[in-house]
Amino acid sequence: MIGLISLPAARVRSAVFALLAALTLSGCGYNNFQSLDEQVKAGWSEVLNQYQRRADLIPNIVASVKGEASFEQDTLTKVIEARSRATSIQATPELVNNPEAFEKFQKAQGELTGALSRLMVVSEQYPQLKANAAFQDLRVQLEGTENRITVARNRYIKTVADYNVLARSFPSNLTAMLFGYQVKPSFTVQNEAQISVPPTVSFDKPASK
């Protein structure tokens, strides 16, 4: 205490102010914002990794299907075009802070999922594809990737929900306004139901002509 008194008054005031500021920030959720923001970034990175994994599978799937001369070209073309649209969007970490860009990304991935689901259903009509071991392996990989996408999306949704509750609640919302922590966009429940369901294919279905 004697040492503190001997310090210049300005330094004492600065030290006290810094201590009070630290306590105030901690009590208003600043540290929680830091933690949740990092979790959101990590969750988003995992979502992107799984979407990229799926995009990397598609060229091989397309190449396998092209070997079936009579395959529906319209279905195949839609997959190729949907992949092109989805991969053309630059999915940077900052995208999670841009609702319009996030919605565009989400829509593009949804269209790709729909096109792939249609491709898998149509492929059941071609006995040669059903007997093609390489194509069957790719289909299993695709289904596993769709499952990983669902898990990654659900984790991201949960983390963003926790972050957004903090950003909207009092008094942490004051900290959010002060430091620019804005509410982040997330995948909608409706979109989750439509996009993330893996293609369902019956491997025991009799071949049809």
N, C-alpha and C positions, 0 to 999 in steps of 0.2 A: 504494500500500500504506500509506503514511504517513497519507493521507487517511482510509482505512478504519479504521486504528487509532485515529484521533482521534474517530471516531464513538462515541456511547454504546454500551455493550455490548448493550443491549436491541435497538437498531436493527441492529447487526451480526448478532445471532442471527436476527432477523426476516428479514433479507435472505438469509442462508444457508438458512433454512428454506424461504423462497419459491423459491429456486433449486433446492433438492433436491426440493421438491414438483413443480415444473415438469418436472424431469428424470424423476421417477418416473411421473408421469401420462403423459408422452410415451412412455416405455418400456413402459407397461402398456396401451397402446392407446386412451387417452382421445381423442387427436386423431383416430384412425381411427373411433372411435364417432361423433364429431361429423360427420365427413365422410360416413360411410355412412348415418347417420340422415337427413341432408339428401338424399342420393340416393334413399333409400326414399320420402321425402315427395314428391320430384319424380316418381319413377316411379309412385307411387300417383295423383298428380294427373293424369298422362297417361292412366292406365287409366280414371279417372273421366271425363275429357274424351271419350274414345272411346265409352264406354258412353252418355254423354249424347248424343253425336252420333247413335248408333243410336236412342235413345229419341225424338229429335226427328224422325227419318225416319218412324217408325211411323204417326203420325196421317195423313200423306199416303198411305202404303201402304194403310191401312185405308179411307180415302176412295175410293181407286181401285178397290179390291176390292168395295166396297159397290155400285158401279155395275153389277156382274154379279149380276143378280137371283137366279139359281139357285145362287150360291156357297154352299158349306157354311158355314152360320152357326155351327156348333159350333167349327170351326177358327178362324173370325174372332173369336169371343167369347173363346177361350182366349188369343189374342194380346193382345186388349184387357185382359183380366184380368191376364195375366202382366206386361204393361207397368206396369199400375197398382201391382202388388205391388213390382216392381223400383224404381220411382221413388218409392215411399212411404218407402223406407229412407233416412235421412239419412246420406249417406256423407261424413262429416267426416274430416279428417286423423287424428283420434284413433282412428278405427275400426280402423286397422292395428295398434293395440295391444290390441284386444279380440277374442280368438279367437272367442267366441260370436257377436258382432255381425258379424265378418268372414265366418263360415260362413253366417250368414243372408243376407248380401248376395250371397255367391257362389252360394248355392242359388237365390235369386230371379233372378239374371242367367242362370243355367243354364236355368231354366224358360222364360225369355223366348226364349233362343236356340232351344230345342227347339220352342216354339210357332211361331216365325218360320220355322224350317226346314220344318215341316209345312205352313205356309201357302204357301211357295214351291213345294213339291212338288205340292200340290193345285192351285195356279194353272195348272200345266201342262195340266190337263184342260179348260181353258176357252180356246178359240181367240180369243175377243174380247180376253181379257187378254193373250194372246201377241201380238196385233196392236196392242195399246195402247202407243203410243210412250212416253207419260208413265209408265205402269206399268213398262215395261222399263227406263227410265232410273232409276226408284226402286230397282229390283231390282239394277242395276249398282252404284248408290250403297251399297246395303245390303251387297253382297258386299265392296266395297272397305272399308267400315267394319268388317266382321267380320275382315278381314285386318289392319286397323290395331289392332283389339282384341287379336288374337293376338300381334302384335309387342310391343305395350305390356305385355301380361301376361307374356310371356317375359322382357322386360327387368326387370320388377318381380320376378319369381321369382329371377332371377340376383342382383339387388341384395340382396334379403332373405336369400338363401342366404349371401352374403358377410358380411352383418351378423350372422346367426345363428351362423356359424362363429366369428366374433370373440367373440360373447357367451358361447359355450360353451367356448372354448379357454383354457388356462392360460398366462400369468397374467392375460390380459385379462378373464377371467371375474370376477376379483376387482374389477376396475374397474367391470364391469357391475353387480355386486352393490352396490358402494359408491355408484354414481350412478344406480341404478335403470334401467339399460338391459336390458330384458327381451327374451327371444326373441319375434320377431314372427311372426304367422300368414302363410301364403302359399297360393297356389292349388296344389292337389294335382295330381300328374301325371295321375291318372285323370280328375279334373275338367277338366283342360286338354284332354284328348283328346275328352271328351264335349261340352264347351261351345264351344270356340273354332274348331271346324271350320266354315268358311263353308258355307252351303247350296249343294249341288251341283245345278245345274239344266241340263238339256240344251236348248239353244236350237234344235237341229236336230230334236228329237223330233217326229214327225208328230202333228198334232192328233187327239185322240181324242174320241169321242162317248160 
